[in-house]
Amino acid sequence: MGPEDFPRKNALQSIHQALGSKLDSDWNGMPIPQHYSTDPYEEVATVRSKAGLFDVSGLRMINVSGADVVAVLNRMLTSDVDKLKPGQSAISNIVDENGSLIDDVLVYRDGPTEYRLSHGGGGLEDVIDGFFAGSQSTWAKDDDVHILSLQGPLALDILKPHAEKDISTLKYFEHAPNVLFGKSVSIARGGYSAERGYEVFCSAADAPFLWEKIMEAGKPFGICAASWDCLDIVRVEGALLFFPFDMPKGDETPWEVGADWTVDLSKPDFNGKAALEKRKSEIRSANVGLEIDAHEAIEPGAKLVKDGKEVGTVNSTTYSKHLMKSLALGSVPPELKAIGTTFEVKSSAGDFTAHIVRTPFYDPHRLRTHPLEERA
């Protein structure tokens, strides 16, 4: 497999190949740099102490607008999108009539009747037509947009001098149009690394230029190009869920994955609301963080055993050299979710003991992404 085998084209292909990526894996049909020739653990150290530049253009972006777009989105999503002001964004979810998760969605509000939806590996696009049918609003995929994600404590220092508008005023989950290195972009504060970060939304035509300019500006700060191997490590350290890999049953509700904060039961009827109200008292599993007594990452899907009985699964995993621990996000019955609860892990690498710990594993108070001075 190579980049020519995937339906979406990555404008950064030659840059990734020069960094050692074969671009032989994809996400949502776009080739992604899963590996570089550099050590992913060294990339992690750089992201945690300086800054790393990720290509997350594999995200699906959808533009939605129209006179009744707020009503349409509020029928479709679990949160109240009208609570967002232009320039704000929030994570929401879409569930089916049974209250089961279909997709997680990052909603950007650009204006009174203009939104953008960002989603990863779920089925939003399989059902979105039904919600917009008969409305005064429209939706359209944007496969041109590329997303360059600069993550790390020095990200602001690297980007700020080269942005026309001051990005230091952007709070977490805020975004605004800007001009960066002379190119029109949208810059959002956020990311998937558990570090302070900024995501630059640009056209495919401008992506190579902006990648090179960001890397050039970051060179005095020790920047690195960061692979998806690195992204997998830092997002697990930050206990950030990845749909659908952290939903192993395939029909979990937001209540069962710790996403209850995305559900607004006070708003008028929305798709799956009645089922969510009913299933709030029928919770079958809880997502937990696990430290495993192993010196390597355990494969996803390994079984969790308690008192000789299989009770749960290991979902996302990594070995963190930064924390010197084998980490996992797992699913267990709610009565077994207490911190300190121990399990036996049955894996292809052998049997190990694991226990539930507080999450996130890294930066447990999320001070990197949500500094105290920015909290209300």
C-alpha positions in Angstrom: 0.0 0.0 0.0 1.1 3.5 -0.7 -0.4 7.0 -0.8 -1.7 6.5 -4.4 -3.9 3.7 -3.1 -6.1 5.9 -0.9 -9.0 8.1 -2.2 -8.0 11.3 -0.4 -4.7 13.1 -1.3 -2.4 14.5 1.2 -0.7 17.7 0.1 2.2 17.1 2.5 3.0 13.7 0.9 6.5 14.6 -0.3 7.3 16.2 3.1 6.3 13.1 5.0 8.2 10.9 2.7 11.3 13.0 3.1 10.9 12.5 6.9 10.9 8.7 6.4 7.2 7.9 6.2 6.0 5.3 3.7 2.4 6.7 4.0 1.2 3.1 3.8 -1.7 3.6 6.3 -4.6 5.9 6.2 -7.3 7.5 8.3 -10.6 8.3 6.6 -9.1 7.6 3.3 -6.2 10.0 3.6 -2.6 8.7 3.9 -1.1 9.6 7.3 2.5 9.6 8.5 2.2 6.8 11.1 6.0 6.5 11.3 8.9 8.7 10.7 12.6 7.7 10.6 12.9 9.4 14.1 12.3 7.6 17.4 8.7 8.3 18.4 9.7 8.5 22.1 12.1 11.3 21.2 9.3 13.0 19.4 7.2 12.6 22.6 9.9 14.2 24.7 10.1 17.1 22.3 6.3 17.6 22.3 6.3 17.5 26.1 9.2 20.0 26.6 9.2 22.1 23.4 6.8 21.6 20.5 6.0 19.1 17.7 4.1 19.6 14.5 1.5 17.0 13.6 -0.5 16.5 10.4 -4.1 15.7 11.4 -5.6 16.4 8.0 -7.2 13.0 8.0 -10.0 14.4 10.1 -13.2 14.8 8.2 -14.4 18.4 7.9 -18.0 19.4 7.1 -19.3 22.9 6.5 -22.9 23.4 7.5 -25.0 26.6 7.2 -28.5 27.9 6.6 -31.4 29.7 8.2 -32.4 26.8 10.5 -29.0 25.2 10.9 -29.1 25.6 14.7 -32.4 23.6 14.9 -31.0 21.0 12.5 -27.8 20.5 14.5 -29.7 20.5 17.8 -31.9 17.6 16.5 -28.8 15.7 15.4 -26.4 16.3 18.3 -26.5 15.6 22.1 -25.4 19.1 23.1 -26.9 22.5 22.6 -24.9 24.1 19.8 -26.7 27.4 20.3 -24.9 27.9 23.6 -21.7 28.4 21.5 -20.8 31.9 20.6 -19.1 32.6 17.2 -15.5 31.7 17.7 -16.1 28.9 20.2 -16.1 25.2 19.7 -17.2 22.2 21.8 -17.1 18.4 21.7 -20.5 16.8 21.1 -21.9 13.4 20.1 -24.4 11.9 17.8 -26.4 8.8 19.0 -28.9 6.5 17.3 -32.5 5.9 18.4 -31.2 3.5 21.0 -28.9 6.1 22.5 -25.8 4.3 21.2 -22.9 6.4 20.0 -22.5 6.9 16.3 -19.7 9.4 16.3 -18.1 12.1 18.4 -18.1 15.5 16.7 -16.1 18.7 17.3 -18.5 21.6 16.6 -17.0 25.0 15.5 -19.3 28.0 15.4 -18.1 30.5 12.8 -21.2 32.8 12.8 -24.9 33.0 13.6 -25.8 30.4 10.9 -22.3 29.0 10.0 -20.7 26.0 11.6 -18.0 23.5 10.9 -18.1 19.9 12.1 -14.9 17.8 12.6 -15.2 14.1 13.1 -12.9 11.1 13.0 -13.8 7.4 12.5 -17.5 7.3 13.2 -20.7 7.2 11.1 -21.8 10.8 11.0 -21.7 11.0 7.2 -23.9 7.9 7.0 -26.8 9.6 8.7 -26.4 13.4 8.3 -28.5 13.6 5.1 -31.6 12.5 7.1 -31.3 15.4 9.5 -30.8 18.0 6.8 -33.5 16.7 4.4 -36.4 19.2 4.1 -34.5 21.9 6.0 -33.4 25.3 4.8 -29.8 24.4 5.6 -27.0 22.5 3.7 -24.0 20.5 4.5 -20.9 19.8 2.4 -17.6 17.9 3.0 -14.5 19.9 2.7 -11.7 17.6 1.5 -9.5 20.5 0.5 -8.8 21.7 4.1 -5.5 20.5 5.8 -4.9 20.8 9.5 -1.4 21.4 10.9 -1.4 20.9 14.7 1.5 22.5 16.6 1.5 21.0 20.1 3.7 21.7 23.1 4.6 24.3 25.7 6.5 26.5 23.2 3.8 26.4 20.5 2.6 29.9 21.3 6.1 31.3 21.2 6.6 29.8 17.8 3.4 30.9 16.1 2.6 34.2 17.7 5.2 36.4 16.0 4.0 35.2 12.6 0.2 35.6 13.0 -1.4 38.9 12.0 -3.9 38.7 14.9 -2.8 38.0 18.5 -3.4 34.3 19.2 -2.3 34.5 22.8 -5.9 35.7 23.6 -7.4 32.5 22.3 -8.7 30.3 25.1 -9.0 26.5 24.9 -11.8 25.6 22.4 -11.7 29.0 20.8 -10.8 29.8 17.1 -10.6 32.7 14.8 -9.7 33.6 11.2 -6.1 34.8 10.9 -3.3 35.4 8.5 -0.2 33.2 9.2 3.0 33.8 7.2 0.9 35.8 4.8 -1.7 33.0 4.2 -5.3 33.1 5.2 -6.1 30.4 7.8 -8.3 29.7 10.8 -6.4 29.0 14.0 -8.0 27.0 16.8 -6.6 26.4 20.3 -6.8 22.7 21.1 -5.3 19.4 20.0 -4.9 15.8 20.9 -1.7 15.8 22.9 -2.6 17.0 26.4 -0.4 20.0 25.8 -1.1 23.6 24.9 -1.5 23.6 21.2 -2.8 25.3 18.1 -4.4 23.8 15.0 -4.0 25.7 11.7 -6.7 25.1 9.2 -5.5 25.9 5.7 -6.0 25.0 2.1 -4.3 22.1 0.6 -2.4 24.4 -1.7 -1.0 26.4 1.2 -0.2 23.4 3.5 3.3 22.6 2.3 4.4 26.3 2.5 2.9 26.6 6.0 4.4 23.4 7.2 7.9 24.5 6.1 7.5 28.0 7.6 6.3 26.6 11.0 9.2 24.2 11.1 11.6 27.0 10.1 10.2 29.3 12.8 10.3 26.5 15.4 13.9 25.5 14.7 15.4 27.9 17.4 12.9 26.4 19.8 13.8 22.8 19.1 10.7 21.8 17.2 10.3 18.4 15.7 8.0 16.8 13.1 5.7 14.5 15.1 4.3 11.2 13.7 1.1 9.4 14.5 3.1 7.0 16.5 3.9 9.9 18.8 0.3 11.1 18.7 -0.9 7.6 19.8 1.4 7.8 22.9 0.6 11.4 24.0 -3.1 11.0 23.6 -3.2 7.9 25.7 -1.0 9.6 28.3 -3.6 12.3 28.3 -6.4 9.7 28.6 -8.1 11.1 25.4 -10.6 8.7 23.9 -10.4 7.6 20.3 -13.7 6.7 18.6 -14.4 3.8 18.1 -11.4 2.1 19.6 -12.4 3.0 23.2 -16.0 1.8 22.6 -15.4 -1.9 22.3 -19.1 -3.0 22.7 -20.1 -1.0 19.7 -23.3 0.3 21.3 -22.0 2.3 24.3 -23.9 5.4 25.4 -22.2 8.7 26.4 -22.9 7.7 30.0 -20.7 4.6 29.6 -17.6 6.4 28.1 -17.5 9.4 30.5 -19.0 11.7 28.0 -22.0 12.7 30.0 -20.9 16.3 29.9 -21.7 16.3 26.1 -25.4 15.5 26.7 -27.9 18.3 27.4 -31.2 16.6 28.4 -32.7 20.0 29.2 -32.9 21.0 25.5 -36.0 20.0 23.4 -36.2 16.6 21.8 -33.1 15.4 19.9 -32.3 12.1 18.2 -32.0 9.4 20.8 -32.9 11.6 23.8 -35.6 9.2 25.1 -33.3 6.3 24.9 -30.5 8.2 26.7 -32.9 9.2 29.5 -33.8 5.5 29.9 -30.3 4.1 29.6 -28.9 6.6 32.2 -30.0 4.1 34.8 -28.8 1.1 32.8 -25.1 1.7 32.7 -23.2 -1.5 31.8 -19.6 -0.3 31.8 -17.2 2.4 32.7 -14.0 3.7 31.1 -11.0 3.6 33.4 -7.3 4.2 33.4 -5.0 1.3 34.1 -1.4 0.9 35.0 -0.2 -2.5 34.0 2.8 -4.2 35.6 4.6 -4.8 32.3 7.6 -3.3 30.6 5.9 -2.9 27.2 2.6 -1.9 25.7 -0.1 -4.6 25.9 -2.1 -5.2 22.8 -5.6 -3.6 22.6 -8.3 -6.2 23.1 -6.5 -8.0 26.0 -8.9 -9.3 28.6 -9.4 -8.1 32.1 -10.0 -10.8 34.7 -11.3 -10.5 38.3 -11.6 -13.4 40.6 -11.2 -15.8 37.7 -14.0 -14.2 35.7 -13.5 -12.1 32.5 -15.0 -8.7 33.3 -13.6 -6.2 30.8 -11.2 -5.3 28.1 -8.1 -3.3 27.5 -8.8 -0.7 24.7 -6.2 2.0 23.9 -2.7 1.2 25.2 0.8 2.5 25.1 4.1 2.2 26.9 5.1 5.6 28.3 8.8 6.2 28.6 8.0 9.7 29.8 6.1 8.1 32.8 8.0 4.8 32.7 4.7 2.8 32.8 2.6 0.5 30.7 -0.7 2.4 30.4 -4.2 1.5 29.1 -7.7 2.8 28.8 -10.1 0.0 29.6 -13.8 -0.9 30.0 -15.0 -2.5 33.3 -18.4 -3.0 35.0 -19.3 0.2 37.0 -19.1 -1.6 40.3 -15.4 -2.3 39.6 -14.3 1.2 38.6 -12.9 2.4 41.9 -9.3 3.6 42.0 -7.0 0.8 43.2 -9.2 -2.0 41.9 -6.9 -4.8 40.6 -7.3 -7.1 37.7 -5.4 -9.8 35.9 -4.6 -8.9 32.3 -4.6 -11.8 29.8 -2.6 -10.8 26.8 -0.5 -12.3 24.0 2.6 -11.1 25.9 1.6 -13.0 29.0 -0.4 -12.4 32.2 0.1 -9.2 34.2 -1.4 -7.5 37.1 -3.1 -4.1 36.5 -4.8 -1.6 38.8 -7.1 1.4 38.2 -5.5 4.8 38.6 -6.6 8.4 38.2 -6.7 9.8 34.7 -5.3 11.6 32.9 -2.1 9.7 33.5 -0.1 12.8 32.4 -0.9 16.2 33.9 -3.8 14.9 36.1 -5.2 18.4 36.7 -4.9 19.3 33.0 -2.9 22.4 33.8 -1.1 22.3 30.4 -4.3 22.7 28.4 -6.4 24.6 31.0 -4.1 26.9 33.0 -5.5 28.1 36.3 -5.5 31.7 35.2 -7.8 30.9 32.4 -10.4 29.0 34.5 -13.6 30.8 35.5 
